[in-house]
Amino acid sequence: MPRGGKRRGAGRPKGTRDPQTQQKALVEAEYRAYMLREKEALWRAQRERALGVYVLVVRTDAGYQRVTDPAEIERILMTPKRGQAHWLIEAQPPDVPLAKEINNRLMGVPTQLHEVGTSDGAPLAVRIVHQQVRE
């Protein structure tokens, strides 16, 4: 019986995937479907984190109340009442790197200019030689 080498009919058929690769592809497809279903909530969370989260606290006769409804917040801030104080509290500061990352992904990374010069600020002379090499 010959040892080693190529044997006819041995191994996985050409074009088929390894079972582990198939399992990973299934998990990836499920994850993509989940992320697509939840995309609006994820975008909202990214936006809130990038801009910072603020909480409105209103002092009333009953005590302090936290207001979370955007329409109610706008109504309170636009129509101040006598004897009622309110505070806008920063619960989470804006995440500047995240805001920059979102902007770069939407608009593309800005062009960065690099100046090359000597230590005293004078322009650096560069000589470019174009030469064709024969073989």
C-alpha positions as CSV (number, residue, x, y, z in Angstrom):
1,M,0.0,0.0,0.0
2,P,1.5,3.4,-1.0
3,R,2.2,5.9,1.8
4,G,1.5,9.6,1.6
5,G,0.8,11.6,-1.5
6,K,-2.4,12.5,-3.3
7,R,-5.3,10.0,-3.0
8,R,-8.3,10.0,-5.2
9,G,-11.5,10.9,-3.4
10,A,-9.7,11.9,-0.2
11,G,-10.5,15.1,1.7
12,R,-13.5,17.5,1.6
13,P,-15.1,18.0,-1.8
14,K,-14.0,21.0,-3.7
15,G,-16.1,24.1,-3.0
16,T,-17.6,23.0,0.3
17,R,-17.0,24.8,3.5
18,D,-15.6,23.5,6.8
19,P,-18.4,22.9,9.4
20,Q,-16.8,25.5,11.7
21,T,-16.8,28.1,8.9
22,Q,-20.5,27.3,8.2
23,Q,-21.4,27.8,11.8
24,K,-19.5,31.1,11.9
25,A,-21.4,32.2,8.8
26,L,-24.7,31.4,10.4
27,V,-23.9,33.3,13.6
28,E,-22.7,36.3,11.5
29,A,-25.9,36.3,9.5
30,E,-28.0,36.2,12.7
31,Y,-25.9,39.1,14.1
32,R,-26.3,41.2,10.9
33,A,-30.1,40.6,10.9
34,Y,-30.3,41.6,14.6
35,M,-28.2,44.7,14.0
36,L,-30.4,45.7,11.1
37,R,-33.6,45.3,13.2
38,E,-32.1,47.4,16.0
39,K,-30.3,50.0,13.8
40,E,-32.4,53.0,14.8
41,A,-31.9,52.3,18.5
42,L,-28.1,51.9,17.9
43,W,-27.9,55.1,15.9
44,R,-29.8,56.9,18.6
45,A,-27.5,55.6,21.3
46,Q,-24.4,56.6,19.3
47,R,-25.8,60.0,18.7
48,E,-26.6,60.5,22.4
49,R,-23.2,59.3,23.4
50,A,-21.5,61.6,20.9
51,L,-23.5,64.6,21.9
52,G,-23.7,63.9,25.6
53,V,-26.7,63.0,27.7
54,Y,-28.6,65.7,29.6
55,V,-31.3,65.4,32.2
56,L,-33.9,68.0,33.1
57,V,-34.8,68.3,36.8
58,V,-37.8,70.4,37.7
59,R,-38.7,71.6,41.2
60,T,-42.4,71.6,41.9
61,D,-44.6,71.8,45.0
62,A,-44.4,68.0,45.3
63,G,-40.5,68.0,45.2
64,Y,-38.0,67.4,42.4
65,Q,-39.0,65.6,39.3
66,R,-36.9,64.3,36.4
67,V,-38.4,65.1,33.0
68,T,-37.5,62.7,30.1
69,D,-40.1,63.4,27.4
70,P,-38.6,65.7,24.7
71,A,-41.9,67.5,24.1
72,E,-42.4,68.1,27.8
73,I,-38.8,69.4,28.1
74,E,-39.4,71.8,25.3
75,R,-42.7,73.0,26.8
76,I,-41.1,73.6,30.2
77,L,-38.1,75.5,28.8
78,M,-40.1,77.6,26.4
79,T,-42.8,78.6,29.0
80,P,-41.1,79.5,32.3
81,K,-43.5,79.8,35.3
82,R,-43.0,81.9,38.3
83,G,-42.0,80.0,41.4
84,Q,-40.8,77.0,39.3
85,A,-37.1,76.4,38.8
86,H,-35.5,73.9,36.5
87,W,-32.0,72.7,35.9
88,L,-30.4,71.0,32.9
89,I,-27.8,68.5,34.3
90,E,-25.1,66.9,32.2
91,A,-25.4,63.2,33.0
92,Q,-22.7,62.1,30.5
93,P,-20.3,64.5,28.8
94,P,-20.1,64.4,25.0
95,D,-17.7,61.7,23.6
96,V,-15.6,63.8,21.2
97,P,-13.6,60.8,19.7
98,L,-16.9,59.0,18.9
99,A,-18.4,62.2,17.3
100,K,-15.2,62.5,15.2
101,E,-15.3,58.8,14.2
102,I,-19.0,59.1,13.1
103,N,-18.2,62.3,11.1
104,N,-15.2,60.6,9.4
105,R,-17.3,57.5,8.5
106,L,-20.0,59.7,7.0
107,M,-17.9,62.4,5.3
108,G,-14.6,60.6,4.8
109,V,-11.4,61.3,6.6
110,P,-10.3,64.9,5.9
111,T,-7.2,65.5,3.8
112,Q,-4.1,66.0,6.0
113,L,-1.4,68.3,4.7
114,H,2.2,67.6,5.9
115,E,4.8,70.2,5.4
116,V,8.4,69.1,5.1
117,G,11.2,71.4,6.2
118,T,14.4,71.8,8.1
119,S,14.6,72.4,11.8
120,D,14.8,76.2,11.3
121,G,11.6,76.2,9.2
122,A,13.2,76.7,5.8
123,P,11.8,74.6,2.9
124,L,13.6,71.3,2.3
125,A,15.0,71.0,-1.2
126,V,14.1,67.7,-2.8
127,R,15.6,66.4,-6.0
128,I,13.5,63.8,-7.8
129,V,15.4,61.7,-10.4
130,H,13.4,59.8,-12.9
131,Q,15.5,57.2,-14.6
132,Q,14.5,54.3,-16.8
133,V,16.4,51.1,-16.1
134,R,17.2,48.7,-18.9
135,E,17.4,45.0,-18.3
